[in-house]
Amino acid sequence: MKPVDTPAPQARACPMPVSKRFVVSGRVQGVGFRAWAQHEAARLGLAGWAANLPDGSVEIVIHGREADIAALRARLHEGPRSARVAGAQETALDAAASTAAQSRTRFEVR
């Protein structure tokens, strides 16, 4: 039987990282949401930041593997116990923010 040329398991398991932006609305400021997001992102190996927005929502910009971002996306709808999340809208990430997210090595609270 002739050997089959297959890629190494790492090559299949390591897709290109992506960057995403979420705006989380509801009771998400003053309840530890950004610190919670930082903990969740670190647990998943994601880089980026969380920042309060003037309208009372929280912006989350993240960079990492799509599967890990999907796991965080699911958790954003829950948030910490003290938060009341009304929605977590995924929005387009402009080129500058995408470049900034890609340059991060950790997740920070702004």
Phi and psi in radians as a Rosetta constraint file:
Dihedral C 1 N 2 CA 2 C 2 CIRCULARHARMONIC -1.417 0.35
Dihedral N 2 CA 2 C 2 N 3 CIRCULARHARMONIC 2.320 0.35
Dihedral C 2 N 3 CA 3 C 3 CIRCULARHARMONIC -1.117 0.35
Dihedral N 3 CA 3 C 3 N 4 CIRCULARHARMONIC 2.542 0.35
Dihedral C 3 N 4 CA 4 C 4 CIRCULARHARMONIC -1.692 0.35
Dihedral N 4 CA 4 C 4 N 5 CIRCULARHARMONIC 2.335 0.35
Dihedral C 4 N 5 CA 5 C 5 CIRCULARHARMONIC -1.424 0.35
Dihedral N 5 CA 5 C 5 N 6 CIRCULARHARMONIC 1.895 0.35
Dihedral C 5 N 6 CA 6 C 6 CIRCULARHARMONIC -2.148 0.35
Dihedral N 6 CA 6 C 6 N 7 CIRCULARHARMONIC 2.600 0.35
Dihedral C 6 N 7 CA 7 C 7 CIRCULARHARMONIC -1.168 0.35
Dihedral N 7 CA 7 C 7 N 8 CIRCULARHARMONIC 2.731 0.35
Dihedral C 7 N 8 CA 8 C 8 CIRCULARHARMONIC -1.078 0.35
Dihedral N 8 CA 8 C 8 N 9 CIRCULARHARMONIC 2.605 0.35
Dihedral C 8 N 9 CA 9 C 9 CIRCULARHARMONIC -0.964 0.35
Dihedral N 9 CA 9 C 9 N 10 CIRCULARHARMONIC -0.625 0.35
Dihedral C 9 N 10 CA 10 C 10 CIRCULARHARMONIC -1.095 0.35
Dihedral N 10 CA 10 C 10 N 11 CIRCULARHARMONIC -0.639 0.35
Dihedral C 10 N 11 CA 11 C 11 CIRCULARHARMONIC -1.130 0.35
Dihedral N 11 CA 11 C 11 N 12 CIRCULARHARMONIC -0.622 0.35
Dihedral C 11 N 12 CA 12 C 12 CIRCULARHARMONIC -1.365 0.35
Dihedral N 12 CA 12 C 12 N 13 CIRCULARHARMONIC -0.561 0.35
Dihedral C 12 N 13 CA 13 C 13 CIRCULARHARMONIC -1.509 0.35
Dihedral N 13 CA 13 C 13 N 14 CIRCULARHARMONIC -0.152 0.35
Dihedral C 13 N 14 CA 14 C 14 CIRCULARHARMONIC -2.034 0.35
Dihedral N 14 CA 14 C 14 N 15 CIRCULARHARMONIC 1.336 0.35
Dihedral C 14 N 15 CA 15 C 15 CIRCULARHARMONIC -1.190 0.35
Dihedral N 15 CA 15 C 15 N 16 CIRCULARHARMONIC 2.871 0.35
Dihedral C 15 N 16 CA 16 C 16 CIRCULARHARMONIC -1.064 0.35
Dihedral N 16 CA 16 C 16 N 17 CIRCULARHARMONIC 2.388 0.35
Dihedral C 16 N 17 CA 17 C 17 CIRCULARHARMONIC -1.201 0.35
Dihedral N 17 CA 17 C 17 N 18 CIRCULARHARMONIC 2.702 0.35
Dihedral C 17 N 18 CA 18 C 18 CIRCULARHARMONIC -2.270 0.35
Dihedral N 18 CA 18 C 18 N 19 CIRCULARHARMONIC 2.878 0.35
Dihedral C 18 N 19 CA 19 C 19 CIRCULARHARMONIC -2.096 0.35
Dihedral N 19 CA 19 C 19 N 20 CIRCULARHARMONIC 2.468 0.35
Dihedral C 19 N 20 CA 20 C 20 CIRCULARHARMONIC -2.421 0.35
Dihedral N 20 CA 20 C 20 N 21 CIRCULARHARMONIC 2.727 0.35
Dihedral C 20 N 21 CA 21 C 21 CIRCULARHARMONIC -2.212 0.35
Dihedral N 21 CA 21 C 21 N 22 CIRCULARHARMONIC 2.348 0.35
Dihedral C 21 N 22 CA 22 C 22 CIRCULARHARMONIC -2.197 0.35
Dihedral N 22 CA 22 C 22 N 23 CIRCULARHARMONIC 2.505 0.35
Dihedral C 22 N 23 CA 23 C 23 CIRCULARHARMONIC -2.061 0.35
Dihedral N 23 CA 23 C 23 N 24 CIRCULARHARMONIC 2.020 0.35
Dihedral C 23 N 24 CA 24 C 24 CIRCULARHARMONIC -1.787 0.35
Dihedral N 24 CA 24 C 24 N 25 CIRCULARHARMONIC 2.183 0.35
Dihedral C 24 N 25 CA 25 C 25 CIRCULARHARMONIC -1.993 0.35
Dihedral N 25 CA 25 C 25 N 26 CIRCULARHARMONIC 2.901 0.35
Dihedral C 25 N 26 CA 26 C 26 CIRCULARHARMONIC 2.073 0.35
Dihedral N 26 CA 26 C 26 N 27 CIRCULARHARMONIC -2.640 0.35
Dihedral C 26 N 27 CA 27 C 27 CIRCULARHARMONIC -1.562 0.35
Dihedral N 27 CA 27 C 27 N 28 CIRCULARHARMONIC 1.485 0.35
Dihedral C 27 N 28 CA 28 C 28 CIRCULARHARMONIC -2.188 0.35
Dihedral N 28 CA 28 C 28 N 29 CIRCULARHARMONIC -0.035 0.35
Dihedral C 28 N 29 CA 29 C 29 CIRCULARHARMONIC -1.898 0.35
Dihedral N 29 CA 29 C 29 N 30 CIRCULARHARMONIC 2.474 0.35
Dihedral C 29 N 30 CA 30 C 30 CIRCULARHARMONIC 1.362 0.35
Dihedral N 30 CA 30 C 30 N 31 CIRCULARHARMONIC 0.249 0.35
Dihedral C 30 N 31 CA 31 C 31 CIRCULARHARMONIC -2.212 0.35
Dihedral N 31 CA 31 C 31 N 32 CIRCULARHARMONIC 0.215 0.35
Dihedral C 31 N 32 CA 32 C 32 CIRCULARHARMONIC 1.424 0.35
Dihedral N 32 CA 32 C 32 N 33 CIRCULARHARMONIC 0.317 0.35
Dihedral C 32 N 33 CA 33 C 33 CIRCULARHARMONIC -1.116 0.35
Dihedral N 33 CA 33 C 33 N 34 CIRCULARHARMONIC -0.760 0.35
Dihedral C 33 N 34 CA 34 C 34 CIRCULARHARMONIC -1.140 0.35
Dihedral N 34 CA 34 C 34 N 35 CIRCULARHARMONIC -0.728 0.35
Dihedral C 34 N 35 CA 35 C 35 CIRCULARHARMONIC -1.134 0.35
Dihedral N 35 CA 35 C 35 N 36 CIRCULARHARMONIC -0.695 0.35
Dihedral C 35 N 36 CA 36 C 36 CIRCULARHARMONIC -1.071 0.35
Dihedral N 36 CA 36 C 36 N 37 CIRCULARHARMONIC -0.781 0.35
Dihedral C 36 N 37 CA 37 C 37 CIRCULARHARMONIC -1.084 0.35
Dihedral N 37 CA 37 C 37 N 38 CIRCULARHARMONIC -0.682 0.35
Dihedral C 37 N 38 CA 38 C 38 CIRCULARHARMONIC -1.084 0.35
Dihedral N 38 CA 38 C 38 N 39 CIRCULARHARMONIC -0.765 0.35
Dihedral C 38 N 39 CA 39 C 39 CIRCULARHARMONIC -1.097 0.35
Dihedral N 39 CA 39 C 39 N 40 CIRCULARHARMONIC -0.814 0.35
Dihedral C 39 N 40 CA 40 C 40 CIRCULARHARMONIC -1.106 0.35
Dihedral N 40 CA 40 C 40 N 41 CIRCULARHARMONIC -0.754 0.35
Dihedral C 40 N 41 CA 41 C 41 CIRCULARHARMONIC -1.109 0.35
Dihedral N 41 CA 41 C 41 N 42 CIRCULARHARMONIC -0.748 0.35
Dihedral C 41 N 42 CA 42 C 42 CIRCULARHARMONIC -1.098 0.35
Dihedral N 42 CA 42 C 42 N 43 CIRCULARHARMONIC -0.717 0.35
Dihedral C 42 N 43 CA 43 C 43 CIRCULARHARMONIC -1.057 0.35
Dihedral N 43 CA 43 C 43 N 44 CIRCULARHARMONIC -0.598 0.35
Dihedral C 43 N 44 CA 44 C 44 CIRCULARHARMONIC -1.612 0.35
Dihedral N 44 CA 44 C 44 N 45 CIRCULARHARMONIC -0.066 0.35
Dihedral C 44 N 45 CA 45 C 45 CIRCULARHARMONIC 1.344 0.35
Dihedral N 45 CA 45 C 45 N 46 CIRCULARHARMONIC 0.495 0.35
Dihedral C 45 N 46 CA 46 C 46 CIRCULARHARMONIC -1.692 0.35
Dihedral N 46 CA 46 C 46 N 47 CIRCULARHARMONIC 2.624 0.35
Dihedral C 46 N 47 CA 47 C 47 CIRCULARHARMONIC -1.979 0.35
Dihedral N 47 CA 47 C 47 N 48 CIRCULARHARMONIC 2.821 0.35
Dihedral C 47 N 48 CA 48 C 48 CIRCULARHARMONIC 2.476 0.35
Dihedral N 48 CA 48 C 48 N 49 CIRCULARHARMONIC -2.545 0.35
Dihedral C 48 N 49 CA 49 C 49 CIRCULARHARMONIC -2.760 0.35
Dihedral N 49 CA 49 C 49 N 50 CIRCULARHARMONIC 2.859 0.35
Dihedral C 49 N 50 CA 50 C 50 CIRCULARHARMONIC -2.257 0.35
Dihedral N 50 CA 50 C 50 N 51 CIRCULARHARMONIC 2.359 0.35
Dihedral C 50 N 51 CA 51 C 51 CIRCULARHARMONIC -2.477 0.35
Dihedral N 51 CA 51 C 51 N 52 CIRCULARHARMONIC 2.485 0.35
Dihedral C 51 N 52 CA 52 C 52 CIRCULARHARMONIC -1.236 0.35
Dihedral N 52 CA 52 C 52 N 53 CIRCULARHARMONIC 2.468 0.35
Dihedral C 52 N 53 CA 53 C 53 CIRCULARHARMONIC -1.875 0.35
Dihedral N 53 CA 53 C 53 N 54 CIRCULARHARMONIC 2.696 0.35
Dihedral C 53 N 54 CA 54 C 54 CIRCULARHARMONIC -1.015 0.35
Dihedral N 54 CA 54 C 54 N 55 CIRCULARHARMONIC -0.465 0.35
Dihedral C 54 N 55 CA 55 C 55 CIRCULARHARMONIC -1.444 0.35
Dihedral N 55 CA 55 C 55 N 56 CIRCULARHARMONIC 0.063 0.35
Dihedral C 55 N 56 CA 56 C 56 CIRCULARHARMONIC 1.683 0.35
Dihedral N 56 CA 56 C 56 N 57 CIRCULARHARMONIC -0.062 0.35
Dihedral C 56 N 57 CA 57 C 57 CIRCULARHARMONIC -1.600 0.35
Dihedral N 57 CA 57 C 57 N 58 CIRCULARHARMONIC 3.066 0.35
Dihedral C 57 N 58 CA 58 C 58 CIRCULARHARMONIC -2.142 0.35
Dihedral N 58 CA 58 C 58 N 59 CIRCULARHARMONIC 2.281 0.35
Dihedral C 58 N 59 CA 59 C 59 CIRCULARHARMONIC -1.650 0.35
Dihedral N 59 CA 59 C 59 N 60 CIRCULARHARMONIC 2.335 0.35
Dihedral C 59 N 60 CA 60 C 60 CIRCULARHARMONIC -2.206 0.35
Dihedral N 60 CA 60 C 60 N 61 CIRCULARHARMONIC 2.117 0.35
Dihedral C 60 N 61 CA 61 C 61 CIRCULARHARMONIC -2.005 0.35
Dihedral N 61 CA 61 C 61 N 62 CIRCULARHARMONIC 2.174 0.35
Dihedral C 61 N 62 CA 62 C 62 CIRCULARHARMONIC -2.315 0.35
Dihedral N 62 CA 62 C 62 N 63 CIRCULARHARMONIC 2.683 0.35
Dihedral C 62 N 63 CA 63 C 63 CIRCULARHARMONIC -2.420 0.35
Dihedral N 63 CA 63 C 63 N 64 CIRCULARHARMONIC 2.294 0.35
Dihedral C 63 N 64 CA 64 C 64 CIRCULARHARMONIC 2.878 0.35
Dihedral N 64 CA 64 C 64 N 65 CIRCULARHARMONIC -2.817 0.35
Dihedral C 64 N 65 CA 65 C 65 CIRCULARHARMONIC -1.245 0.35
Dihedral N 65 CA 65 C 65 N 66 CIRCULARHARMONIC 2.467 0.35
Dihedral C 65 N 66 CA 66 C 66 CIRCULARHARMONIC -0.962 0.35
Dihedral N 66 CA 66 C 66 N 67 CIRCULARHARMONIC -0.713 0.35
Dihedral C 66 N 67 CA 67 C 67 CIRCULARHARMONIC -1.102 0.35
Dihedral N 67 CA 67 C 67 N 68 CIRCULARHARMONIC -0.687 0.35
Dihedral C 67 N 68 CA 68 C 68 CIRCULARHARMONIC -1.231 0.35
Dihedral N 68 CA 68 C 68 N 69 CIRCULARHARMONIC -0.667 0.35
Dihedral C 68 N 69 CA 69 C 69 CIRCULARHARMONIC -1.126 0.35
Dihedral N 69 CA 69 C 69 N 70 CIRCULARHARMONIC -0.678 0.35
Dihedral C 69 N 70 CA 70 C 70 CIRCULARHARMONIC -1.091 0.35
Dihedral N 70 CA 70 C 70 N 71 CIRCULARHARMONIC -0.670 0.35
Dihedral C 70 N 71 CA 71 C 71 CIRCULARHARMONIC -1.128 0.35
Dihedral N 71 CA 71 C 71 N 72 CIRCULARHARMONIC -0.736 0.35
Dihedral C 71 N 72 CA 72 C 72 CIRCULARHARMONIC -1.176 0.35
Dihedral N 72 CA 72 C 72 N 73 CIRCULARHARMONIC -0.718 0.35
Dihedral C 72 N 73 CA 73 C 73 CIRCULARHARMONIC -0.934 0.35
Dihedral N 73 CA 73 C 73 N 74 CIRCULARHARMONIC -0.786 0.35
Dihedral C 73 N 74 CA 74 C 74 CIRCULARHARMONIC -1.112 0.35
Dihedral N 74 CA 74 C 74 N 75 CIRCULARHARMONIC -0.683 0.35
Dihedral C 74 N 75 CA 75 C 75 CIRCULARHARMONIC -1.275 0.35
Dihedral N 75 CA 75 C 75 N 76 CIRCULARHARMONIC -0.483 0.35
Dihedral C 75 N 76 CA 76 C 76 CIRCULARHARMONIC -1.048 0.35
Dihedral N 76 CA 76 C 76 N 77 CIRCULARHARMONIC -0.505 0.35
Dihedral C 76 N 77 CA 77 C 77 CIRCULARHARMONIC -1.277 0.35
Dihedral N 77 CA 77 C 77 N 78 CIRCULARHARMONIC -0.249 0.35
Dihedral C 77 N 78 CA 78 C 78 CIRCULARHARMONIC -1.724 0.35
Dihedral N 78 CA 78 C 78 N 79 CIRCULARHARMONIC -0.957 0.35
Dihedral C 78 N 79 CA 79 C 79 CIRCULARHARMONIC 1.204 0.35
Dihedral N 79 CA 79 C 79 N 80 CIRCULARHARMONIC -3.044 0.35
Dihedral C 79 N 80 CA 80 C 80 CIRCULARHARMONIC -1.255 0.35
Dihedral N 80 CA 80 C 80 N 81 CIRCULARHARMONIC 2.881 0.35
Dihedral C 80 N 81 CA 81 C 81 CIRCULARHARMONIC -0.955 0.35
Dihedral N 81 CA 81 C 81 N 82 CIRCULARHARMONIC -0.658 0.35
Dihedral C 81 N 82 CA 82 C 82 CIRCULARHARMONIC -1.378 0.35
Dihedral N 82 CA 82 C 82 N 83 CIRCULARHARMONIC -0.176 0.35
Dihedral C 82 N 83 CA 83 C 83 CIRCULARHARMONIC -1.535 0.35
Dihedral N 83 CA 83 C 83 N 84 CIRCULARHARMONIC 2.720 0.35
Dihedral C 83 N 84 CA 84 C 84 CIRCULARHARMONIC -2.230 0.35
Dihedral N 84 CA 84 C 84 N 85 CIRCULARHARMONIC 1.658 0.35
Dihedral C 84 N 85 CA 85 C 85 CIRCULARHARMONIC -1.403 0.35
Dihedral N 85 CA 85 C 85 N 86 CIRCULARHARMONIC 2.148 0.35
Dihedral C 85 N 86 CA 86 C 86 CIRCULARHARMONIC -1.551 0.35
Dihedral N 86 CA 86 C 86 N 87 CIRCULARHARMONIC -0.554 0.35
Dihedral C 86 N 87 CA 87 C 87 CIRCULARHARMONIC -3.016 0.35
Dihedral N 87 CA 87 C 87 N 88 CIRCULARHARMONIC 2.770 0.35
Dihedral C 87 N 88 CA 88 C 88 CIRCULARHARMONIC -2.340 0.35
Dihedral N 88 CA 88 C 88 N 89 CIRCULARHARMONIC 1.682 0.35
Dihedral C 88 N 89 CA 89 C 89 CIRCULARHARMONIC -1.604 0.35
Dihedral N 89 CA 89 C 89 N 90 CIRCULARHARMONIC 2.219 0.35
Dihedral C 89 N 90 CA 90 C 90 CIRCULARHARMONIC -1.505 0.35
Dihedral N 90 CA 90 C 90 N 91 CIRCULARHARMONIC 2.236 0.35
Dihedral C 90 N 91 CA 91 C 91 CIRCULARHARMONIC -2.178 0.35
Dihedral N 91 CA 91 C 91 N 92 CIRCULARHARMONIC 2.880 0.35
Dihedral C 91 N 92 CA 92 C 92 CIRCULARHARMONIC -1.113 0.35
Dihedral N 92 CA 92 C 92 N 93 CIRCULARHARMONIC 2.529 0.35
Dihedral C 92 N 93 CA 93 C 93 CIRCULARHARMONIC -1.865 0.35
Dihedral N 93 CA 93 C 93 N 94 CIRCULARHARMONIC 2.067 0.35
Dihedral C 93 N 94 CA 94 C 94 CIRCULARHARMONIC -1.217 0.35
Dihedral N 94 CA 94 C 94 N 95 CIRCULARHARMONIC 2.882 0.35
Dihedral C 94 N 95 CA 95 C 95 CIRCULARHARMONIC -1.027 0.35
Dihedral N 95 CA 95 C 95 N 96 CIRCULARHARMONIC -0.722 0.35
Dihedral C 95 N 96 CA 96 C 96 CIRCULARHARMONIC -1.126 0.35
Dihedral N 96 CA 96 C 96 N 97 CIRCULARHARMONIC -0.769 0.35
Dihedral C 96 N 97 CA 97 C 97 CIRCULARHARMONIC -1.181 0.35
Dihedral N 97 CA 97 C 97 N 98 CIRCULARHARMONIC -0.645 0.35
Dihedral C 97 N 98 CA 98 C 98 CIRCULARHARMONIC -1.104 0.35
Dihedral N 98 CA 98 C 98 N 99 CIRCULARHARMONIC -0.766 0.35
Dihedral C 98 N 99 CA 99 C 99 CIRCULARHARMONIC -1.102 0.35
Dihedral N 99 CA 99 C 99 N 100 CIRCULARHARMONIC -0.740 0.35
Dihedral C 99 N 100 CA 100 C 100 CIRCULARHARMONIC -1.107 0.35
Dihedral N 100 CA 100 C 100 N 101 CIRCULARHARMONIC -0.741 0.35
Dihedral C 100 N 101 CA 101 C 101 CIRCULARHARMONIC -1.119 0.35
Dihedral N 101 CA 101 C 101 N 102 CIRCULARHARMONIC -0.705 0.35
Dihedral C 101 N 102 CA 102 C 102 CIRCULARHARMONIC -1.157 0.35
Dihedral N 102 CA 102 C 102 N 103 CIRCULARHARMONIC -0.448 0.35
Dihedral C 102 N 103 CA 103 C 103 CIRCULARHARMONIC -1.424 0.35
Dihedral N 103 CA 103 C 103 N 104 CIRCULARHARMONIC -0.160 0.35
Dihedral C 103 N 104 CA 104 C 104 CIRCULARHARMONIC -1.391 0.35
Dihedral N 104 CA 104 C 104 N 105 CIRCULARHARMONIC 2.563 0.35
Dihedral C 104 N 105 CA 105 C 105 CIRCULARHARMONIC -1.967 0.35
Dihedral N 105 CA 105 C 105 N 106 CIRCULARHARMONIC -0.116 0.35
Dihedral C 105 N 106 CA 106 C 106 CIRCULARHARMONIC -2.583 0.35
Dihedral N 106 CA 106 C 106 N 107 CIRCULARHARMONIC 3.067 0.35
Dihedral C 106 N 107 CA 107 C 107 CIRCULARHARMONIC -1.810 0.35
Dihedral N 107 CA 107 C 107 N 108 CIRCULARHARMONIC 2.306 0.35
Dihedral C 107 N 108 CA 108 C 108 CIRCULARHARMONIC -2.209 0.35
Dihedral N 108 CA 108 C 108 N 109 CIRCULARHARMONIC 2.724 0.35
Dihedral C 108 N 109 CA 109 C 109 CIRCULARHARMONIC -1.692 0.35
Dihedral N 109 CA 109 C 109 N 110 CIRCULARHARMONIC 2.236 0.35
